Amino acid sequence: MNERRDQLRHRRKRRVSLEWSYNDDTGALNRIDCETLDISRQGMRIKSKTPLDPGSSVQLCVESATGQLWLLFAKLIWCQLQEDGFECGLTITSDGHDDFPHWARELDLLKSAAEDQKVQ
């Protein structure tokens, strides 16, 4: 796990609904409720009670600060067992058919607010 980041990460806890397709014959979607530990434009770190398979493509339903639900697509990069569940790293893989512009705008506002607090 590489801790170097190109983008500022914000420590924010949010509920995230995560769906992914197993590589089985049915292709059934399975939903897992997770919580974000930190977020950035490029990805997020989440906490899950269920182990997830690195390399899986997932659909995220993320709740915004104003309570709106946004759809994001991501790839699961890593998953590690912790004392209270699993911690996983995701990279956002926007395809233009999701709510990435809204996500990016909200993160820009968070970054701006953090910078304003540093100045004060």
C-alpha positions in Angstrom: 0.0 0.0 0.0 1.5 3.3 -1.1 0.7 6.2 1.2 1.9 8.9 -1.3 -1.0 10.9 -2.8 -1.3 13.1 -5.7 -4.4 14.7 -4.3 -5.2 16.0 -0.9 -7.2 13.5 1.1 -10.0 14.6 3.4 -10.8 12.6 6.5 -14.5 12.2 6.2 -16.9 9.6 7.5 -19.8 8.9 5.2 -22.1 6.1 4.5 -21.3 4.4 1.2 -23.4 1.7 -0.5 -21.1 -0.5 -2.6 -22.2 -2.8 -5.3 -20.0 -5.2 -7.3 -20.5 -8.2 -9.5 -19.1 -11.5 -8.6 -17.3 -13.5 -11.2 -19.9 -16.3 -11.0 -22.4 -17.6 -13.5 -25.3 -15.5 -12.3 -23.5 -12.1 -12.4 -25.7 -11.0 -9.4 -25.1 -7.6 -7.9 -24.4 -7.7 -4.2 -24.7 -4.6 -1.9 -22.5 -3.8 1.0 -22.8 -0.8 3.3 -19.4 0.8 4.0 -18.1 3.9 5.6 -15.5 6.2 4.1 -12.3 6.8 6.2 -10.8 9.4 3.8 -11.6 10.7 0.4 -10.0 12.4 -2.5 -10.8 13.2 -6.2 -9.0 10.0 -7.2 -10.2 7.6 -4.6 -11.1 6.7 -1.1 -10.4 4.4 1.8 -13.3 2.6 3.2 -14.2 0.4 6.1 -16.3 -2.8 5.4 -17.4 -5.7 7.5 -17.1 -7.9 4.4 -13.8 -8.8 2.6 -13.7 -7.4 -1.0 -11.7 -8.7 -3.9 -8.8 -6.5 -5.2 -9.2 -5.8 -8.9 -13.0 -5.8 -8.7 -14.9 -3.0 -10.4 -17.5 -1.5 -8.2 -20.4 1.0 -8.3 -20.5 3.4 -5.3 -23.5 5.2 -4.1 -22.1 8.1 -2.1 -24.1 10.5 0.1 -23.0 14.1 -0.4 -22.7 16.7 2.4 -26.2 17.9 1.4 -27.7 14.4 1.5 -27.8 13.9 -2.3 -26.9 10.4 -3.5 -24.2 10.2 -6.2 -23.1 7.3 -8.4 -19.4 6.7 -8.9 -17.5 3.9 -10.5 -14.3 2.6 -8.9 -11.8 -0.2 -8.9 -10.8 -2.0 -5.7 -7.1 -1.7 -5.3 -6.4 -3.4 -1.9 -8.2 -4.9 1.1 -6.7 -5.6 4.5 -8.1 -7.3 7.5 -8.4 -5.1 10.6 -9.6 -5.8 14.2 -13.1 -4.5 13.4 -13.5 -5.5 9.8 -11.7 -4.7 6.6 -10.1 -1.6 5.3 -10.0 -1.2 1.5 -8.6 1.3 -1.0 -10.6 2.3 -4.1 -9.6 4.3 -7.2 -12.3 6.3 -8.9 -12.7 5.3 -12.6 -15.2 7.8 -14.0 -16.6 7.0 -17.4 -18.6 10.1 -18.0 -21.9 8.4 -17.1 -21.7 9.0 -13.4 -21.8 11.8 -10.9 -18.0 12.4 -10.8 -18.4 16.2 -11.7 -20.5 16.7 -8.5 -18.1 14.6 -6.5 -15.1 16.6 -7.7 -16.9 20.0 -7.1 -17.7 19.0 -3.5 -14.1 17.9 -2.8 -12.9 21.2 -4.3 -15.2 23.0 -1.8 -13.8 20.9 1.1 -10.2 21.8 0.0 -11.1 25.5 -0.3 -12.7 25.5 3.2 -9.6 23.7 4.7 -7.3 26.3 3.1 -9.5 29.1 4.4 -9.2 27.7 7.9 -5.4 27.6 7.6 -5.3 31.3 6.7 -7.4 32.3 9.7 
